[in-house]
Structure formats: structure tokens, C-alpha cells
Amino acid sequence: MRLIPPSDNTNPIEYFLTNVKDLIEHALRVVDDSDVVGMNIQKEVNQNDKHIVVIFRRRDQLSADVIWGVFEKVSQSNSRFNALDTLVVTVHSVNMTVGFLTRAI
């Protein structure tokens, strides 16, 4: 999924948050709210650089604000991600049992 560049009059922060929200919704469209989800974000070109990691949490607790918080922490660290970097997002999900029955996948 590639993002379309913003128009000249778009607020870049709002553009980024909107696209992160859309990306999360797309990536987690088949995951139930009770499942546990983690994400790994890395550069497409140099995969040996540090990854951005979103720790495992319930699907219903994962939002664009959580992802934005992770990006804020990365921006304050020594890791470097450029605005033009292509990032690869890997979603890890664990199917949790609900009650005494597990659901079929």
C-alpha cells in the first residue's frame, strides 16, 4: 500500500496521522478486537538499521495515537528515518481464545 503525496496546502501532521490510521485499519481488517497485535516497522532499503516496534497489545487498544507516540519516541532517539524513506510494516497477531471456545480461522 503506497501513500499518495499530500497536496501543497495540506497540514503534514494531519496527513500523516490520517494515513497511519488508514494503514492500521487496512492491516488489521481481519483481526478481532480481542486478539493481541504487535507491529514492526523498518526501512525497505537498509533493513539492518533499527526497527520501530509497537509492543503487543489488544487490537482494540491499538490506535493512530499509539503509533504516533512510538514515532515521537523514535524521533527523539538516535535512529534516523527520513521523510522519503519507504517503510515496511509487518503486523504480528495472536488469536486469543474467547471464553471456553476458540474460533476457527
C-alpha positions in Angstrom: 0.0 0.0 0.0 1.6 3.2 -1.1 0.6 6.6 0.1 -0.3 9.4 -2.3 1.8 12.6 -1.7 -0.1 15.4 0.0 -1.2 18.5 -1.8 0.7 21.7 -1.1 -2.0 23.1 1.2 -2.2 20.0 3.5 -1.1 20.0 7.1 1.7 17.4 7.1 0.9 16.2 10.6 -2.8 15.7 9.9 -1.9 14.0 6.6 0.5 11.6 8.4 -2.0 10.8 11.2 -4.8 10.2 8.7 -2.6 7.8 6.6 -1.4 6.0 9.7 -5.0 5.5 10.8 -5.9 4.2 7.3 -2.9 1.9 7.3 -3.7 0.4 10.7 -7.3 -0.2 9.7 -6.2 -1.8 6.5 -3.6 -4.0 8.1 -5.9 -5.1 10.9 -9.1 -5.5 9.0 -9.2 -9.3 9.7 -8.1 -9.1 13.3 -10.7 -9.3 16.1 -10.7 -6.8 18.9 -9.7 -9.4 21.5 -6.6 -10.6 19.5 -3.2 -9.4 20.5 -1.3 -7.4 17.9 2.3 -6.1 17.5 3.9 -4.2 14.7 7.4 -3.9 13.3 8.3 -1.0 11.0 11.6 -0.9 9.2 13.2 0.7 6.2 12.8 -1.1 2.9 16.4 -0.3 1.7 18.6 -0.8 4.8 17.0 -3.5 6.9 20.0 -3.7 9.3 19.0 -0.3 10.8 16.9 -0.2 14.0 13.3 -1.2 13.6 10.4 0.7 15.1 8.5 -1.7 17.3 4.9 -1.4 18.6 4.7 -3.8 21.5 1.9 -6.3 21.7 -1.4 -5.1 22.9 -5.1 -5.9 22.3 -6.4 -4.9 18.9 -8.9 -2.5 20.4 -6.1 -0.7 22.2 -4.1 0.0 19.1 -4.8 3.4 17.5 -3.1 6.0 15.4 -2.2 7.9 18.7 -0.3 4.8 19.9 1.6 4.6 16.6 2.3 8.4 16.7 3.6 8.0 20.2 6.1 5.4 19.0 7.2 7.7 16.2 7.7 10.5 18.7 10.0 8.3 20.7 12.0 7.3 17.6 12.3 11.0 16.6 13.9 11.7 20.0 16.4 8.8 19.7 19.5 8.4 17.6 17.7 6.4 15.0 17.1 8.1 11.6 14.2 7.8 9.4 13.8 10.3 6.5 10.5 11.6 5.2 11.2 9.9 1.8 12.1 6.5 3.2 9.9 3.7 2.2 8.9 1.8 5.3 7.8 -1.9 5.5 5.1 -2.6 8.2 4.9 -6.1 9.5 1.9 -7.0 11.6 2.1 -9.9 14.1 -1.2 -11.1 15.6 -2.0 -13.8 18.1 -5.5 -15.3 18.0 -6.8 -15.3 21.6 -9.4 -17.6 22.9 -12.7 -16.1 23.9 -14.5 -17.9 26.7 -14.1 -21.7 26.5 -14.1 -22.0 22.7 -11.6 -21.0 20.1 -12.9 -19.6 16.9 -12.0 -21.1 13.5 -9.7 -19.2 11.3 
